Structure formats: C-alpha cells, structure tokens
Amino acid sequence: MLRTVIVEDEWLSLNMIKRYIEEHPKYELIGAYSDPFEALKDISRLQVDVLFTDIGMPGLNGLQLAERAKQDSMQIVFTTAHREYAADAFRVDAVDYLLKPVTRRSIDEIAAKLERIKRLLAIEASNFKAPVMNVQCFGSFQTTNKDGQIVKWPTKKTEEMFAYFIANEGQIVNKWIIADTLWPEMDGSRAVHNVYNTIYRLKKTFEEFSLPLSIKTMNEGYVLEAEGAIVVDLYDFQELSGQKDLTAGQLQLLQNLYSGYLFQDKDYPWCINLRENLEVAHLIKQQQVSFSAGTAGMT
C-alpha cells in the first residue's frame, strides 16, 4: 500500500481528500495536516511513499514544503486550483498535480502510476541487486523466486489465477468476475467456491516459495500486491511500449522482452485481446528497430 500524507490548509479540501484516501484500498493514510510546518516536522520521521500537498499555503507553500521534505523514496503530488502552477510543480520533481476540486476519480486514476514508481524506486534502492522474484509472461509462462527456484503451482487453475492477477496489475477484481472468467462452465455458487479455494492455494504457494506477494480482500473482490522488488517482463514491456521516444538501446530491449506471445504455452481465452494488443505493439516497435538500424547504416 502507498503510505500517504496530506497537507492542505483548507479544512473542506483536507477532509474531502482525506476521506477519498481512507476509503481507497491502495492508500494507507499516515498523516493529514492543515499546518505545513507541523507536517514538515513529522514527515522526517515517517516513511512516506506519497505526499499530496496544496501549493498555495501561507507561511510555507507546497513547493517549499516539497523541497524541504523531499525524501528519495517519496513521491510528490500537488493539489491546486491554478493550472499555471504546473510548470513550477514539475521543477521540484513532482510526479503529477491534481486540479481542484480533487475528485475520488482523480485519486483512483493516479494510484497505478504511484504504485509503479514505488516499485521502480524499490529496485533502485536495492542497488540493482537481484529481484526477489521474476515472472516471465512472454513465451513460456514461468515464475522463479529469489533463489532461482521455479514455482510449482498446486493446480493449473492456481497458475491461471496468478496469471490473471498479473495481467490485471494493481486492479481490484470482483470475485464474480473471476468466477465467470476462470470457471465459465459452472453455475455461480460453485464457481465462487472454487475462487475461494484457489485464492487459498495461491496464498499457500506464496508462503512456500517465499514470494513477496499478498492477495488483499477488498469488498467483493481481490487485488494482488507486491511487497518487494519483482521483475515482470509484461510490465517492463508495457512501460517501454507506452513511451513515444525510445533510444536504439531501449527499442532493442523492448524486442528482447518479447520472447513470444503472452502466455504462449497456456490456453487462456480471457487473455486473447490483451495478447493481440501486445503483438500489435511489438510489430510497431519492431518496425522502429528496423528503421533505426537502417538509418544507422546510412551514417
């Protein structure tokens, strides 16, 4: 979860953002302040993942607070009623800024981005030591732990459910949707019973192979959360393929990641659309690699 602090001198805005954060499953509220000086004093002793702070505050504005409170692992999200503050926000390495009034939707939409950056920061903080687990989704689907041991799943459906959570990174998936997706031939109650049993098997497998993963129950659904440095080729591919301007080296890395179709050795009907979209992205980037190589040959 994202350990979160809010700083907002307007009580109405503070309470509204506080409520959205408290009700969201991906955030853990560890501090809410109307006084930026009080926040600055406490932030130094807190392990903060995300700081949501207003910009226009008397005495110590949000930009000054961010500069003085910045920690290597802390992400800054500014909240402001003034769009013109955007350039200033990014000069202090802000992840993003939200225009007021801040909505529940905007808090939700930024969560996946914050989680992704947190994961990357965790990898950097480990000085590029070997990750504690590796998930290969392209070509042969395979998961290994920190010792390089291949994870043996107790059943095919346990492995498929894990693949399904990986493909739905950071999303809360309703138990009925899981039931209908993985056991479409069964009636609702029997299928949901299988969901409960398979979730249990997943958790036991995580423990058996010391995988830094947990499955959290959220209302009527579940979400898979990473609790350590993991490498997933699917996530790295999506991150790179979503960027417009890539270096020749990044383009080649993208091609190396794509070692075959998504879950190529598995017959998962639910991943067909995602598989096709990734194949299209791969072909587009492959053309860029060919063009880059051709251009380099002419120089």
N, C-alpha and C positions, 0 to 999 in steps of 0.2 A: 504493500500500500504506500501511497505518497504522503509522507509526513508533512503536514501543511500548516503554515502560519498566515494569518490575515491581518493586514494593517489598514485601517480605514477610519478617518476621523468623523465621518458622518454616521450616526448611530443607525439610521434606517438602512443604509447600504451595508454597513457592517453586519447587522443582524440577518439581512437577506442573504448575503454571500455565505455567512456562517451556516445558515440553515441548509443551503444547497450543498455545501461541503460535507456537513454532518450526515446528510441523507444519501450521499453518493458512496457506493461501495469501494471505489478506488482511492479515496482520500481518507486520511486519518488526521483530524483537526487536533493540533497540539498547542495552538495559541491563537487568540483573537484580541487585537488591541485597537483602541481608539487613539492612543498616545504613541507616536513613533519613537519617542525617546525610551519609553518603557519597553517597547518591542526590541529596540536595538540592544538594550541591556540584557534581555533574556535570550535573544537569538544566538549569542555567542556560546551559550551552554547547551543549546538544543541541537539535535541532529535534524536539520531542516532539509527536506527534499524540495519543497516549493514554497516560495513567498509570494502571495498575492498582496500587492500594495497599491494604494491610491497614489497618484502623482502630486496633485495639488493639496498639500497639507501645510499648515502654518508651523513655523519654527524649524522643522526638518521635513523637507518634501520627500516624495518617494524616490526620486533619482538620487538624492543624497543618502537616504537610508540604504538603498541598494548598494551604493558604492562602499559604504562603511560596514555593512553587514555581510557582504558577499563572502561566501564560502565556496570552495572548489566544487562541492557536490550539490550546491543549492541553485535551483532554477528560479528566475525572476519572471513573474507575470504582472504587468502593470494594469491597473484599472483606472480609467479616466473618462471624463466627459468630453475631452478635447482631442480630436483626431490629430491636430498639429503637433502633439507631444510624441507621436510615433517615432520620428527620427531620433529624438533625444533618448527614447526608451531603448532603442537598439544600440546606441552608443555605449550603454553600460551592460551590453551582452544580455539583454532581456530575451527570453525565449519567445515571448509574444506579448500583446497587450489587448485588453478587452474594453470595448467602449461601453460606457454606462447608458442605460441601466444594465448591469450584468444579469444574465438570464441563466436559468437552470441548464438550458441547452448549450450555452457557450461554455459553461463549466464542464459539461459532459464531453463536448467535442474536443476540448484541449487535453483531456485526460490521457488518451492513447499516445499523443505526442510527448507528453511529460514522462510517461512510463518508458517510452522508447529511449529518450535521452538519459533517463536514470540508469537504464541497463547499460548504455554505452559508457556512461561515466564510471560505472562499477567496473567495467572491463579495463578502462584506462587506469583506474586507481590501483588495480592489481598488477600494474606494470607489465601488462601483456603476458601474464602467467597463463598457463593452460586453463581453459574454462573448466568448470566443474561438471559440465555435460555438453554433449554435441548431438544435434538432431539433423540427420540428412533426410530431406524430403524429396529431392530430385533424384530420379533414377530409383535405386533400391532404397526403400524406407528403412532407416536404421537409427537406433539411439544408443549412445555409449555414455558411460559415467566417467567420473574424473580419473579412474584407473584404466580407462580404455576398454572396460568390460561391456560387451554387448548386452543390452537389456533384453531379457527373455520375458515376454508377456504371457500371463497365465492362460489367456484365451485370445482368439482372433478378434472378438468384439472389444476386448480391453484395449488391444492395439489400435483398433479402428477408432474407438472413442478418443484415445490420446491424439491420433492424427486429426480428428475432428476439432478438438480443442486447439491444437497447434494452428490449424487453418483459420480458426476464428480468434486470432490473437487478441487477448485482453477483453473480449466481449462476454457479456453475461448471456448465457444461452438457456432459454426456458426448458425445463425438463420434458415438457410435452413435445417440444420441437425435436429434442434429442431422441425421444422415444419414437416419434414418427419417422425420423431420418434414418436411424440405425435399425429399427425393427418395424418397417412399414407393413409387413405381412401380419402383424399381431394386433389384437384389439388393445385399446388404450391402457387399461389397468395392468394387463400382463406386460406390455412394453415398458411402462413406467417402473414396474417391479424389476425388470431387467436393468433399467437405468440405475436404480439404487444399488443393485448387486455389483454392477460393473464399476460404478464410482468407488465402491468399497475396494474392489480388486485393484483399481488404479492407485489408490492411496497406499495400499499394502505394497505394491510394486515400487512406488516412490521410496518407501522406507527401506525395502530390501536392497535396493541398488544405490541408496544414499543420494537420490536425485533432489536437487534444490527446488522442488516444486510443491505446490499445495493447491488443493481444489477448495474454493470457498463457496459456501451455500449462500445465495443471495435471493431472498424472497422465494420465487418458484423456479429458480434456475441456479446455474453453477458458472464459475469463472476459474480459469487456470491462471495461477500467478507464479512467477519466477522469484525465488528468494536468493539468487546468487547469479554469478556470471555464466550464461549459457550461450551457445552458438547455434543458430538455426539458419541453414542456408536459404530457406524460403524468405525469412525476414531480411537477410542481407540483400538478397536479390530484389525484393520489393523496394527496399530503401534506395538502392542504386538505380533501378529502372525508373523510379519516380522522379529522378533528377534530370534536368534538361541538359546541362553542360557537364560532360564527363571527360576526364583525361583519357588518353590512349590506354594507360595502365588500368584505369577504372573500368573501361569498356572490356578489356581483356579479362579482368577479374570477374565481371558480370558473366562473361561467356563460360569461364571456368566453373562458376557456381552452378550453371545449368547443365548438369550431367545427365539429363534425361527428363522425361515427362514427370510432372508432380505425382508422387506415389505410384510410379510406373508399374511396380510389381504387385500392386493391390487393385482390386476391383471395387472401388468405392464410387457408386453412382453420384453421390452428393458433391463430389469434387470436380465433376466434368466441366462445369462452366469456369471455375477458377483455373483448372488445368489449361483450358483453351485460351483464356486471357493471358496466362503466363507464357504460353507458347507464342502468341502474337507479340508480346513484349520482347521475347527473346529474339524473334525474327527481325524485329525493327532494330534492336541494338546490334544484331549480327551484321546488318547492312551498314550500320555506322562503323563497325570494326573494319569491314572490308573497304569502306570509303576512306577511313583513316589510314589504313595500310597502303592504299593506292596513292593517297596524297603524299605520304612519307616517301614512297618510291620515286616520286617525281621531283623531290627536292634534292 
